[in-house]
Amino acid sequence: MLAPAAGAAPDEVRIYEPGNLTRDRYEIVTRLWVESWRSAFHVPSHADRPAAIAGLKAEAARLGANALTNVACLADDSPLWGSSPHFCYALAIKVK
């Protein structure tokens, strides 16, 4: 994995569909929100999908990534999620 570095601004982080980039065109920075055992107990959730995507982009930029791929979002209306039922995770990458 790459060390955290200055990256793109959150609004400049692009999202690529799986398969749009060949593996030699990017470096993996990290898997966002599912890389740690802590994700079994807490993950960031948001009021809606756009807010969850914005959170992914901000975290990717903070870690030095300039793109996301394999983005997946989940929504749950159960009371366990409280008032913020949307959660997204992705692979943060640095496109070469």
PASEBA-1860 file (N, C-alpha, C; in nm, 3 decimals):
! residues 96
1> MLAPAAGA> 0.083/-0.119/0.000/0.000/0.000/0.000/0.088/0.125/0.000 ~ 0.037/0.230/-0.057/0.107/0.357/-0.058/0.088/0.429/0.074 ~ 0.186/0.506/0.113/0.173/0.588/0.234/0.085/0.708/0.204 ~ 0.014/0.762/0.305/-0.066/0.881/0.283/0.018/0.995/0.226 ~ -0.035/1.062/0.129/0.035/1.172/0.064/-0.069/1.270/0.014 ~ -0.019/1.387/-0.024/-0.111/1.487/-0.078/-0.171/1.433/-0.207 ~ -0.300/1.438/-0.217/-0.369/1.385/-0.335/-0.458/1.490/-0.396 ~ -0.552/1.445/-0.472/-0.649/1.533/-0.536/-0.744/1.590/-0.432
9> APDEVRIY> -0.808/1.699/-0.467/-0.915/1.751/-0.383/-1.032/1.654/-0.393 ~ -1.114/1.642/-0.287/-1.225/1.546/-0.293/-1.312/1.556/-0.417 ~ -1.338/1.678/-0.465/-1.423/1.692/-0.583/-1.351/1.654/-0.713 ~ -1.220/1.629/-0.706/-1.144/1.586/-0.823/-1.124/1.435/-0.828 ~ -1.165/1.364/-0.724/-1.150/1.219/-0.720/-1.252/1.158/-0.816 ~ -1.203/1.083/-0.914/-1.291/1.021/-1.015/-1.333/0.882/-0.970 ~ -1.445/0.838/-1.021/-1.493/0.703/-0.995/-1.488/0.625/-1.126 ~ -1.419/0.510/-1.123/-1.409/0.422/-1.239/-1.490/0.297/-1.212
17> EPGNLTRD> -1.563/0.253/-1.312/-1.636/0.127/-1.304/-1.534/0.012/-1.305 ~ -1.565/-0.097/-1.238/-1.474/-0.212/-1.243/-1.451/-0.255/-1.389 ~ -1.326/-0.281/-1.423/-1.294/-0.323/-1.558/-1.259/-0.210/-1.653 ~ -1.280/-0.084/-1.613/-1.246/0.028/-1.701/-1.097/0.055/-1.706 ~ -1.026/0.015/-1.602/-0.881/0.032/-1.597/-0.816/-0.104/-1.584 ~ -0.710/-0.126/-1.659/-0.634/-0.248/-1.638/-0.547/-0.230/-1.515 ~ -0.513/-0.340/-1.452/-0.441/-0.336/-1.324/-0.307/-0.262/-1.333 ~ -0.246/-0.258/-1.449/-0.118/-0.189/-1.463/-0.132/-0.036/-1.473
25> RYEIVTRL> -0.254/0.014/-1.478/-0.276/0.159/-1.491/-0.298/0.228/-1.358 ~ -0.299/0.154/-1.247/-0.319/0.218/-1.116/-0.247/0.141/-1.006 ~ -0.228/0.212/-0.894/-0.174/0.153/-0.773/-0.285/0.157/-0.668 ~ -0.295/0.053/-0.590/-0.395/0.051/-0.483/-0.342/0.129/-0.364 ~ -0.422/0.221/-0.313/-0.388/0.295/-0.192/-0.440/0.218/-0.071 ~ -0.570/0.190/-0.070/-0.630/0.111/0.038/-0.774/0.075/0.002 ~ -0.829/-0.016/0.077/-0.973/-0.045/0.068/-1.039/0.043/0.174 ~ -1.127/0.128/0.130/-1.191/0.223/0.223/-1.305/0.159/0.300
33> WVESWRSA> -1.299/0.174/0.428/-1.401/0.135/0.526/-1.411/-0.014/0.551 ~ -1.337/-0.098/0.482/-1.343/-0.242/0.509/-1.204/-0.302/0.528 ~ -1.104/-0.218/0.548/-0.967/-0.267/0.557/-0.927/-0.312/0.697 ~ -1.009/-0.289/0.794/-0.970/-0.316/0.933/-1.076/-0.399/1.005 ~ -1.035/-0.466/1.111/-1.129/-0.539/1.195/-1.229/-0.444/1.259 ~ -1.194/-0.317/1.270/-1.285/-0.218/1.330/-1.415/-0.204/1.251 ~ -1.409/-0.236/1.122/-1.530/-0.223/1.040/-1.639/-0.321/1.081 ~ -1.604/-0.422/1.160/-1.705/-0.514/1.212/-1.792/-0.445/1.318
41> FHVPSHAD> -1.741/-0.336/1.375/-1.811/-0.267/1.482/-1.862/-0.128/1.445 ~ -1.792/-0.062/1.352/-1.834/0.073/1.315/-1.788/0.105/1.173 ~ -1.879/0.157/1.094/-1.848/0.210/0.962/-1.920/0.344/0.949 ~ -1.863/0.437/0.874/-1.930/0.565/0.857/-2.057/0.550/0.774 ~ -2.166/0.603/0.822/-2.291/0.598/0.748/-2.340/0.740/0.725 ~ -2.426/0.753/0.625/-2.470/0.886/0.582/-2.620/0.886/0.553 ~ -2.675/1.004/0.543/-2.819/1.019/0.522/-2.864/0.970/0.385 ~ -2.775/0.979/0.284/-2.812/0.935/0.150/-2.688/0.892/0.073
49> RPAAIAGL> -2.711/0.835/-0.045/-2.600/0.782/-0.126/-2.501/0.892/-0.168 ~ -2.547/1.009/-0.216/-2.450/1.113/-0.253/-2.359/1.155/-0.138 ~ -2.413/1.162/-0.018/-2.331/1.197/0.098/-2.230/1.087/0.128 ~ -2.269/0.962/0.113/-2.178/0.850/0.135/-2.065/0.850/0.032 ~ -2.097/0.879/-0.093/-1.996/0.888/-0.199/-1.902/1.005/-0.171 ~ -1.956/1.117/-0.127/-1.872/1.233/-0.093/-1.776/1.198/0.020 ~ -1.822/1.120/0.117/-1.735/1.076/0.226/-1.622/0.987/0.175 ~ -1.653/0.898/0.082/-1.550/0.814/0.021/-1.446/0.899/-0.052
57> KAEAARLG> -1.493/0.995/-0.130/-1.402/1.081/-0.205/-1.311/1.162/-0.113 ~ -1.368/1.214/-0.006/-1.288/1.293/0.089/-1.181/1.206/0.155 ~ -1.215/1.086/0.195/-1.117/0.997/0.258/-1.012/0.952/0.158 ~ -1.051/0.924/0.036/-0.955/0.887/-0.068/-0.855/1.000/-0.092 ~ -0.905/1.122/-0.103/-0.817/1.237/-0.125/-0.724/1.256/-0.006 ~ -0.774/1.239/0.114/-0.692/1.254/0.235/-0.576/1.155/0.235 ~ -0.599/1.036/0.180/-0.497/0.932/0.178/-0.407/0.936/0.055 ~ -0.429/1.033/-0.035/-0.343/1.050/-0.151/-0.393/0.983/-0.277
65> ANALTNVA> -0.511/0.928/-0.275/-0.569/0.865/-0.395/-0.631/0.972/-0.484 ~ -0.640/0.942/-0.613/-0.706/1.035/-0.704/-0.825/0.971/-0.775 ~ -0.860/0.848/-0.732/-0.973/0.780/-0.794/-1.026/0.670/-0.703 ~ -1.146/0.624/-0.735/-1.209/0.512/-0.667/-1.254/0.411/-0.771 ~ -1.253/0.285/-0.735/-1.311/0.182/-0.820/-1.377/0.078/-0.731 ~ -1.458/-0.006/-0.791/-1.532/-0.109/-0.717/-1.615/-0.048/-0.604 ~ -1.681/0.062/-0.634/-1.766/0.130/-0.536/-1.894/0.048/-0.517 ~ -1.927/0.023/-0.392/-2.050/-0.049/-0.358/-2.120/0.026/-0.245
73> CLADDSPL> -2.250/0.041/-0.256/-2.327/0.111/-0.155/-2.440/0.023/-0.104 ~ -2.466/0.035/0.024/-2.572/-0.040/0.090/-2.663/0.058/0.161 ~ -2.789/0.024/0.170/-2.886/0.105/0.244/-2.967/0.011/0.330 ~ -2.993/0.053/0.452/-3.068/-0.030/0.545/-3.163/0.058/0.624 ~ -3.288/0.023/0.624/-3.387/0.100/0.697/-3.410/0.048/0.838 ~ -3.327/-0.045/0.881/-3.346/-0.101/1.015/-3.310/0.003/1.121 ~ -3.366/-0.007/1.240/-3.337/0.089/1.346/-3.192/0.084/1.393 ~ -3.119/-0.021/1.362/-2.979/-0.030/1.403/-2.893/0.077/1.339
81> WGSSPHFC> -2.931/0.121/1.219/-2.854/0.224/1.149/-2.893/0.364/1.194 ~ -2.997/0.378/1.271/-3.040/0.510/1.315/-3.092/0.593/1.199 ~ -3.058/0.720/1.200/-3.108/0.810/1.096/-3.015/0.818/0.975 ~ -2.910/0.739/0.973/-2.813/0.744/0.864/-2.793/0.606/0.804 ~ -2.881/0.563/0.717/-2.878/0.424/0.673/-2.788/0.393/0.554 ~ -2.716/0.487/0.495/-2.637/0.460/0.375/-2.489/0.443/0.407 ~ -2.431/0.339/0.351/-2.290/0.308/0.370/-2.232/0.267/0.235 ~ -2.117/0.323/0.200/-2.049/0.285/0.076/-1.905/0.249/0.108
89> YALAIKVK> -1.851/0.156/0.029/-1.710/0.122/0.042/-1.652/0.111/-0.099 ~ -1.518/0.119/-0.108/-1.454/0.119/-0.240/-1.306/0.090/-0.227 ~ -1.243/0.077/-0.340/-1.099/0.063/-0.350/-1.045/0.201/-0.390 ~ -0.964/0.261/-0.302/-0.902/0.390/-0.333/-0.775/0.362/-0.413 ~ -0.760/0.429/-0.526/-0.647/0.403/-0.615/-0.580/0.532/-0.658 ~ -0.459/0.517/-0.706/-0.386/0.629/-0.767/-0.361/0.590/-0.912 ~ -0.428/0.658/-1.003/-0.413/0.630/-1.145/-0.278/0.685/-1.190 ~ -0.204/0.603/-1.262/-0.069/0.643/-1.311/-0.079/0.737/-1.426
END
